Amino acid sequence: MQFTVSQETIVRPLQLVCSIVERRATLPILSTILLKAHGSQLTMTSTDMELEMIATLPVAVEQEGKTTVSARKFLDICRALPSNATISFQAKDNKALVKAGKSRFSLSTLPSEDFPDSEGANYIDEISLPQSALKSLLDETSFAMASQDVRYYLNGLLLEREDAALRAIATDGHRLALGSLTTSNKAKEKTNVIVPRKAILELGRLLNDSEESVTVAFSNQQIKVELPDLHFTSKLIDGQFPNYQRVIPVGGDKEVIAERDMLKQALSRAAILSSDKHRSVRINLETNLFKATVVNQEQESAEEEISVDYTGSPLEIAFNNAYLLDLLNAMPDQKVKMTFSDDNSSVLITPFDEKLDRQYVVMPMRL
């Protein structure tokens, strides 16, 4: 096979494709990418047996064919070449020759037949929506995913389709984030899939804030995301996600309305003196007053007071400060509403505008 392509054209899609290649792959073929030149296009495929990414780009094809090359080495070579360089790629006899100007690189190749075939899937639901909408949904919920939890089904994000709604739910057992949006088409039936953490983090990098369309399709075993010139699939986590509806507190009678930035800055300053692994912060509520106190193991203390809209009875309760800051960082809203029941119950945090498209729950800590 043989093709030529400009450095500017190939670097960005090559970076995306190489992002899922493991540095210490269990099989040598998994540290490579599959290059396939056909017509006037080059497709580049990578996989770690859980995720697969295929990028398509225009090239000048002199000879059709396919081969594999080391993902890291090929990316490093292309990145190091000048941005105005024209790259010539030729594969023959288990070797690949990469040339640009007076630079020449000879790389080993592995048989393309050894590269894992992508599995076909019977997709049961498909939706199209703006990239910005999906990116916001993931950004505003994925921070609450567990990481390396023995409850493997928590190490991912639950995507739920019901009627025209697409919901994303993440929890690590101590906090929960729920976001939802309305899509242009209705689901034939209610479906739930758990997308692995690595796939969600990759999607966060692939999506941008544009109104360009992205297509998402679900099957029982995998999820497919199609962007312009990029095709991403991931296997799903086979498990039973907890009933998140039971976690969301109802009937709380103590409501605090606060400026998000003011609340975030106060908690951030208090966190400076946090030294214990639980990052605990004590919160005292009085009429129109929110007080946050941190005392560390050296008996040093930080105290922050802000004015809020609160008319309920006094309340003292403690939380993991990092959990509160994570969700405040994820929320784009100017004002937030915090709903409390008592000093032993979780807090429900939502946007002040009463839209329930985002709900956050944080469990309290013992004082």
C-alpha positions in Angstrom: 0.0 0.0 0.0 1.1 3.6 -0.6 -0.4 7.0 0.1 0.6 10.6 0.7 -1.0 13.0 3.2 -0.2 16.4 4.7 1.0 16.5 8.3 -1.8 18.8 9.4 -4.4 16.4 8.0 -3.3 13.3 9.8 -2.1 14.4 13.2 -5.4 15.3 14.9 -7.3 12.1 13.9 -4.2 10.0 14.6 -4.0 11.5 18.1 -7.6 10.6 18.8 -7.2 7.0 17.5 -4.0 6.4 19.5 -5.6 7.7 22.7 -7.2 4.3 23.5 -4.1 2.2 22.7 -2.7 0.8 26.0 1.0 1.5 26.6 1.5 -2.0 27.9 -0.7 -4.0 25.6 -1.2 -7.7 26.5 -0.9 -8.6 22.8 1.7 -7.0 20.5 -1.1 -6.4 17.8 -3.0 -4.3 20.3 -0.2 -1.7 20.4 -0.6 -1.1 16.7 -3.2 0.7 14.6 -4.7 -0.7 11.4 -4.1 1.5 8.4 -6.3 0.9 5.3 -6.0 2.9 2.1 -9.0 2.7 -0.2 -10.3 5.0 -2.9 -9.2 8.4 -1.8 -9.5 7.7 1.9 -7.4 6.3 4.8 -9.1 4.7 7.7 -7.1 4.3 10.9 -8.4 1.8 13.5 -7.4 1.1 17.1 -8.8 -1.2 19.8 -8.1 -2.4 23.3 -10.7 -5.2 22.9 -13.2 -3.1 24.9 -13.1 0.2 22.9 -12.7 0.7 19.2 -12.0 3.9 17.3 -12.0 4.4 13.5 -11.0 7.7 12.0 -11.4 8.5 8.3 -9.4 11.1 6.4 -8.7 12.1 2.8 -5.4 11.1 1.3 -3.8 10.6 -2.1 -3.8 6.8 -2.5 -1.2 5.5 -5.0 -1.7 1.8 -4.0 -4.6 0.4 -2.0 -4.0 -2.0 0.8 -3.7 -2.3 4.6 -1.1 -2.9 7.2 -0.5 -2.2 10.9 2.2 0.0 12.5 3.1 0.9 16.1 0.6 3.5 17.2 3.0 5.4 19.5 5.9 5.5 17.1 3.8 6.5 14.1 2.1 9.2 16.1 5.4 10.5 17.5 6.9 10.6 14.0 3.9 12.5 12.5 3.8 15.0 15.4 7.5 15.7 15.2 7.4 16.6 11.4 6.9 20.2 10.3 3.2 21.2 10.0 3.7 22.0 6.2 5.3 18.6 5.6 3.9 16.1 3.0 4.1 12.6 4.4 4.6 9.6 2.1 3.8 6.2 3.5 4.6 2.9 1.8 4.2 -0.6 3.2 5.9 -3.6 1.8 7.4 -6.9 3.0 6.7 -6.4 6.7 8.1 -2.9 6.7 6.6 0.5 6.5 8.6 3.4 5.1 7.6 6.9 6.2 9.2 9.8 4.3 8.8 13.6 4.6 11.4 15.9 3.0 14.8 14.6 4.0 13.4 12.5 7.0 13.0 8.7 6.5 11.7 6.2 9.0 11.5 2.5 8.6 9.0 0.8 10.9 8.1 -2.9 11.5 4.6 -4.0 10.7 2.5 -7.0 11.8 0.1 -8.9 9.6 -3.2 -6.9 9.2 -5.1 -10.2 9.4 -4.1 -10.5 13.0 -5.8 -7.2 13.9 -9.0 -7.9 15.9 -12.2 -7.7 13.8 -14.8 -5.4 15.1 -17.9 -7.1 16.3 -21.2 -6.4 14.5 -24.1 -5.5 16.8 -27.9 -5.3 16.5 -28.6 -1.8 17.6 -32.0 -1.4 19.1 -32.1 2.4 19.6 -30.5 5.3 17.8 -30.6 9.0 18.5 -29.0 12.1 17.0 -28.3 15.3 19.0 -25.9 18.2 19.0 -22.5 17.4 20.3 -22.7 20.3 22.8 -25.8 18.7 24.4 -24.3 15.3 24.8 -21.0 16.8 26.1 -22.8 18.9 28.7 -24.8 15.8 29.9 -21.6 13.8 30.4 -19.6 16.6 31.9 -22.3 17.4 34.4 -22.7 13.8 35.7 -19.6 11.7 35.0 -17.5 13.1 37.9 -19.6 11.0 40.3 -18.6 7.6 38.6 -16.7 5.2 40.8 -13.1 4.3 40.0 -11.9 0.7 40.5 -14.8 -0.1 42.9 -15.4 -3.8 43.6 -19.0 -3.1 42.6 -17.9 -3.1 39.0 -21.3 -1.8 37.7 -20.5 1.5 39.5 -17.3 2.0 37.4 -19.3 3.5 34.6 -22.3 5.7 33.7 -25.8 4.6 33.3 -27.6 5.8 30.2 -31.3 5.4 30.3 -33.7 5.9 27.4 -37.4 6.4 28.1 -39.8 8.1 25.6 -38.0 11.2 24.4 -35.7 11.5 27.4 -32.0 10.5 27.6 -30.8 10.3 31.2 -27.2 9.9 32.5 -26.7 8.7 36.1 -23.5 8.2 38.0 -22.8 7.2 41.6 -20.0 5.9 43.7 -22.2 5.0 46.6 -21.5 8.3 48.5 -23.0 10.7 46.0 -25.1 10.6 42.9 -25.4 12.8 39.8 -28.4 12.7 37.4 -28.8 14.7 34.2 -31.4 14.4 31.5 -32.2 16.0 28.1 -35.0 15.7 25.6 -34.2 14.1 22.3 -36.0 14.6 19.0 -37.2 11.0 18.7 -38.8 8.6 21.2 -37.4 5.3 22.3 -39.4 2.2 21.2 -38.9 0.8 24.7 -37.2 1.8 27.9 -33.5 0.8 27.8 -30.7 1.0 30.3 -27.0 0.5 29.4 -23.9 1.0 31.6 -21.0 2.6 29.7 -17.5 1.9 31.1 -15.6 4.8 32.8 -12.8 4.7 30.2 -15.3 5.0 27.3 -17.1 8.0 29.0 -13.7 9.8 29.6 -12.8 9.2 25.9 -16.1 10.5 24.8 -15.6 13.6 26.9 -12.4 14.3 24.9 -13.9 13.5 21.5 -17.0 15.7 21.8 -16.9 19.5 21.5 -19.2 22.4 22.2 -20.5 22.7 18.6 -24.0 22.2 17.2 -22.6 19.5 14.9 -24.7 16.3 15.1 -23.6 13.2 16.9 -25.4 9.8 16.5 -25.6 7.5 19.5 -26.8 3.9 19.1 -27.3 1.2 21.7 -27.3 -2.6 21.5 -27.4 -5.1 24.4 -23.6 -5.5 24.3 -22.2 -2.2 23.0 -22.7 1.5 22.3 -21.8 3.2 19.1 -21.1 6.9 18.7 -20.6 8.4 15.3 -19.1 11.8 14.8 -18.0 13.4 11.5 -15.1 11.2 10.2 -14.9 9.3 13.5 -16.6 6.1 14.6 -16.4 5.0 18.3 -17.7 1.8 19.8 -17.5 0.4 23.3 -18.5 -2.7 25.1 -21.0 -2.3 27.9 -20.8 -3.3 31.6 -23.0 -6.3 32.2 -24.5 -5.7 35.6 -27.5 -4.3 37.5 -27.2 -0.6 38.3 -28.7 0.4 41.7 -32.3 1.8 41.7 -31.2 5.5 41.7 -34.7 6.8 42.2 -34.7 5.4 45.8 -31.5 7.5 46.6 -33.0 10.8 45.6 -34.5 12.4 48.8 -38.0 13.7 48.7 -40.0 15.8 51.2 -37.1 18.0 52.5 -38.4 21.1 54.1 -35.2 23.2 54.6 -34.3 25.0 51.4 -31.2 27.1 50.8 -30.8 29.3 47.7 -27.2 30.4 47.1 -25.0 31.9 44.5 -23.0 29.0 43.1 -19.8 30.9 42.7 -19.9 32.4 46.2 -20.6 29.0 47.7 -17.9 27.3 45.6 -15.3 29.9 46.6 -16.2 29.7 50.3 -15.9 25.9 50.3 -12.7 26.1 48.3 -11.1 28.4 50.8 -12.2 26.2 53.7 -10.8 23.2 52.0 -7.2 24.7 52.2 -7.0 23.4 55.8 -8.5 20.0 55.1 -5.9 17.3 56.0 -7.9 14.2 56.7 -8.7 11.8 53.9 -12.4 12.4 54.3 -12.1 16.2 53.6 -15.0 16.9 55.9 -16.7 20.2 56.2 -19.2 21.2 58.9 -22.1 23.3 57.7 -24.3 25.4 60.0 -27.5 26.9 58.7 -29.3 29.8 60.3 -31.7 32.4 59.0 -30.1 33.8 55.8 -26.6 32.5 56.9 -24.5 29.5 55.6 -21.4 28.8 57.7 -18.7 26.3 56.6 -16.1 25.1 59.2 -13.1 22.9 58.7 -10.9 21.6 61.6 -7.9 19.6 60.7 -5.8 17.1 62.7 -3.4 19.8 63.9 -6.5 21.6 65.4 -6.1 24.4 62.8 -9.5 25.7 61.6 -11.1 27.6 58.8 -14.4 29.3 58.9 -16.4 30.8 56.0 -19.8 32.6 56.2 -21.9 33.6 53.2 -25.3 35.2 52.9 -28.0 32.8 51.5 -31.8 32.7 51.2 -32.8 30.5 54.1 -35.7 30.8 56.6 -35.8 27.3 58.1 -34.8 26.1 61.6 -31.1 25.9 62.5 -29.3 22.9 61.1 -25.8 21.4 61.6 -24.6 18.7 59.2 -21.2 17.5 57.7 -20.2 16.5 54.2 -17.2 15.5 52.2 -16.1 18.9 50.9 -14.6 17.5 47.8 -17.9 16.0 46.8 -19.7 19.3 47.1 -16.9 21.1 45.1 -17.0 18.5 42.4 -20.7 19.0 41.7 -20.5 22.8 42.0 -17.7 22.8 39.5 -19.8 20.7 37.1 -22.9 22.9 37.4 -23.1 25.9 35.0 -25.9 27.6 36.9 -25.6 31.0 38.6 -27.9 29.9 41.5 -28.3 26.6 43.2 -31.0 25.2 45.5 -30.0 22.9 48.4 -32.8 20.9 50.1 -32.2 19.4 53.5 -34.4 17.2 55.7 -32.4 16.8 58.9 -28.8 16.2 60.1 -28.8 12.5 59.1 -30.3 12.8 55.6 -28.7 13.4 52.2 -28.8 16.8 50.6 -30.5 17.3 47.2 -28.8 20.0 45.1 -30.5 21.2 41.9 -30.4 24.3 39.7 -32.5 27.2 41.2 -34.6 27.5 38.1 -36.7 24.5 39.2 -35.8 22.5 36.2 -35.2 18.9 37.3 -32.9 18.1 34.4 -30.0 17.9 36.9 -30.2 16.5 40.4 -27.2 15.8 42.7 -27.3 13.9 46.0 -24.5 13.9 48.6 -24.7 11.7 51.7 -23.8 13.3 55.1 -20.9 12.4 57.3 -21.0 11.7 61.0 -20.2 14.8 63.0 
